[in-house]
């Protein structure tokens, strides 16, 4: 469990002891806020990883198709869209692990504030 979740759980428990009737509503609200924050940090971390992977894939595909039968000017546009979708798909299904580290760093940064 992350320190952020531990401190939130402690706050919910203290609130429940102080005011049992309103504690359930407050606990639900705080849990929803924590989930929303976790979802936002995960989305930002996956987007960061997708941008990194897109740059990596563009470099990998840069030498492909430079021959006499490589297509026309639309090939570059199509290839950039293809690498973007590859990167987003890789990041969404787990990627190469960058998103996990970025998410932990974002949560740690939020706890400092």
PyMOL commands that set and color helices and strands:
alter all, ss='L'
color gray80, all
select helices_A, chain A and resi 3-18+20-61+74-92+98-112
alter helices_A, ss='H'
color red, helices_A
deselect
rebuild
show_as cartoon
